[in-house]
């Protein structure tokens, strides 16, 4: 049986794939019955698509794997707190649990700017765990943006 840290390390591996492409390093894995069933990493620039966020890619792959758009019983691991679009997709997909690495004070919708995932008004609430390997996830983002700023100089 895997642990939150084990699965978050795999999400970090996915984020590093984005990093190598020059994409914002965000990675995601979805686990069902103690097995990773889907992976995703940020590809917005590569795919030239606003929708190519790590979570959206992983949700699409998990639904295909399970043969159902409902991801009940699944846990989504993501290196950065989901944005409004991804938080909405997580809710719509009926993901049971969301485990977050680093929080996103500028755009996060799992407790930073707002908390869509646990909002009482929706018909589905997601159980959220925050801060799993948070320092590692945060450092990946900090390093990426530091390098990006250095390249622009």
PADRENFI-197035 format. One record per residue (C-alpha): residue in three letters; chain; x, y, z; residue number from 1. Coordinates in steps of 0.1 Angstrom, whole numbers, padded with zeros to 4 digits. Example, Ala and Ser with C-alpha at 12.3 -4.5 7.8 and 13.67 -1.06 7.14 Angstrom:
> ALA:A:0123:-0045:0078:1
> SER:A:0137:-0011:0071:2
***
This chain:
> UNK:A:0000:0000:0000:1
> UNK:A:0013:0034:-0010:2
> UNK:A:0015:0065:0012:3
> UNK:A:0007:0101:0004:4
> UNK:A:0044:0108:0002:5
> UNK:A:0050:0080:-0022:6
> UNK:A:0023:0092:-0046:7
> UNK:A:0033:0128:-0042:8
> UNK:A:0069:0119:-0052:9
> UNK:A:0054:0105:-0085:10
> UNK:A:0035:0137:-0090:11
> UNK:A:0068:0156:-0085:12
> UNK:A:0083:0133:-0112:13
> UNK:A:0055:0144:-0135:14
> UNK:A:0062:0181:-0126:15
> UNK:A:0098:0176:-0135:16
> UNK:A:0087:0165:-0170:17
> UNK:A:0069:0199:-0174:18
> UNK:A:0100:0217:-0161:19
> UNK:A:0122:0201:-0188:20
> UNK:A:0097:0213:-0214:21
> UNK:A:0100:0249:-0200:22
> UNK:A:0064:0245:-0186:23
> UNK:A:0054:0256:-0152:24
> UNK:A:0063:0225:-0131:25
> UNK:A:0030:0211:-0120:26
> UNK:A:0024:0174:-0118:27
> UNK:A:-0005:0152:-0109:28
> UNK:A:-0013:0115:-0104:29
> UNK:A:-0046:0098:-0097:30
> UNK:A:-0047:0067:-0075:31
> UNK:A:-0075:0041:-0074:32
> UNK:A:-0074:0010:-0052:33
> UNK:A:-0037:0018:-0043:34
> UNK:A:-0026:0019:-0080:35
> UNK:A:-0017:0049:-0101:36
> UNK:A:-0042:0049:-0129:37
> UNK:A:-0034:0083:-0145:38
> UNK:A:-0006:0108:-0147:39
> UNK:A:-0004:0143:-0160:40
> UNK:A:0018:0174:-0161:41
> UNK:A:0014:0209:-0172:42
> UNK:A:0015:0213:-0210:43
> UNK:A:-0002:0246:-0217:44
> UNK:A:0025:0261:-0239:45
> UNK:A:0035:0228:-0255:46
> UNK:A:-0001:0220:-0265:47
> UNK:A:-0011:0257:-0269:48
> UNK:A:-0041:0250:-0248:49
> UNK:A:-0055:0267:-0217:50
> UNK:A:-0070:0233:-0207:51
> UNK:A:-0036:0215:-0207:52
> UNK:A:-0032:0216:-0169:53
> UNK:A:-0018:0186:-0151:54
> UNK:A:-0051:0178:-0133:55
> UNK:A:-0072:0180:-0164:56
> UNK:A:-0049:0157:-0183:57
> UNK:A:-0048:0132:-0155:58
> UNK:A:-0086:0134:-0150:59
> UNK:A:-0092:0127:-0187:60
> UNK:A:-0068:0097:-0186:61
> UNK:A:-0083:0083:-0153:62
> UNK:A:-0119:0085:-0167:63
> UNK:A:-0107:0066:-0199:64
> UNK:A:-0090:0040:-0177:65
> UNK:A:-0120:0035:-0155:66
> UNK:A:-0145:0038:-0183:67
> UNK:A:-0165:0064:-0163:68
> UNK:A:-0164:0101:-0159:69
> UNK:A:-0171:0096:-0122:70
> UNK:A:-0138:0092:-0103:71
> UNK:A:-0154:0082:-0070:72
> UNK:A:-0129:0063:-0048:73
> UNK:A:-0100:0081:-0064:74
> UNK:A:-0073:0103:-0048:75
> UNK:A:-0058:0130:-0069:76
> UNK:A:-0022:0141:-0059:77
> UNK:A:-0011:0174:-0073:78
> UNK:A:0021:0194:-0066:79
> UNK:A:0004:0228:-0066:80
> UNK:A:-0030:0238:-0052:81
> UNK:A:-0056:0236:-0080:82
> UNK:A:-0067:0267:-0099:83
> UNK:A:-0105:0275:-0103:84
> UNK:A:-0108:0255:-0135:85
> UNK:A:-0091:0224:-0121:86
> UNK:A:-0109:0226:-0087:87
> UNK:A:-0141:0227:-0107:88
> UNK:A:-0131:0197:-0128:89
> UNK:A:-0121:0178:-0096:90
> UNK:A:-0156:0184:-0082:91
> UNK:A:-0173:0176:-0114:92
> UNK:A:-0154:0143:-0117:93
> UNK:A:-0165:0134:-0082:94
> UNK:A:-0129:0128:-0070:95
> UNK:A:-0130:0116:-0034:96
> UNK:A:-0097:0129:-0021:97
> UNK:A:-0072:0156:-0032:98
> UNK:A:-0037:0157:-0018:99
> UNK:A:-0018:0190:-0024:100
> UNK:A:0019:0197:-0022:101
> UNK:A:0023:0235:-0022:102
> UNK:A:-0004:0260:-0017:103
> UNK:A:-0009:0288:-0043:104
> UNK:A:-0017:0321:-0026:105
> UNK:A:-0024:0339:-0060:106
> UNK:A:-0048:0314:-0077:107
> UNK:A:-0054:0285:-0054:108
> UNK:A:-0090:0272:-0049:109
> UNK:A:-0085:0247:-0022:110
> UNK:A:-0081:0271:0007:111
> UNK:A:-0058:0300:-0005:112
> UNK:A:-0079:0324:-0025:113
> UNK:A:-0111:0304:-0020:114
> UNK:A:-0120:0269:-0012:115
> UNK:A:-0141:0253:-0040:116
> UNK:A:-0132:0218:-0031:117
> UNK:A:-0148:0219:0004:118
> UNK:A:-0176:0244:-0003:119
> UNK:A:-0208:0235:0014:120
> UNK:A:-0230:0247:-0015:121
> UNK:A:-0219:0221:-0040:122
> UNK:A:-0234:0187:-0043:123
> UNK:A:-0200:0171:-0040:124
> UNK:A:-0172:0179:-0015:125
> UNK:A:-0137:0167:-0018:126
> UNK:A:-0116:0156:0012:127
> UNK:A:-0084:0177:0011:128
> UNK:A:-0050:0171:0026:129
> UNK:A:-0025:0200:0023:130
> UNK:A:0012:0203:0026:131
> UNK:A:0024:0168:0016:132
> UNK:A:0061:0173:0006:133
> UNK:A:0051:0209:0004:134
> UNK:A:0087:0223:0007:135
> UNK:A:0099:0201:-0022:136
> UNK:A:0069:0211:-0044:137
> UNK:A:0074:0248:-0035:138
> UNK:A:0111:0247:-0042:139
> UNK:A:0105:0232:-0076:140
> UNK:A:0082:0262:-0085:141
> UNK:A:0107:0287:-0070:142
> UNK:A:0136:0273:-0089:143
> UNK:A:0117:0273:-0121:144
> UNK:A:0106:0309:-0119:145
> UNK:A:0141:0320:-0107:146
> UNK:A:0156:0304:-0138:147
> UNK:A:0129:0319:-0160:148
> UNK:A:0137:0354:-0147:149
> UNK:A:0174:0349:-0152:150
> UNK:A:0169:0339:-0188:151
> UNK:A:0149:0370:-0195:152
> UNK:A:0177:0393:-0183:153
***
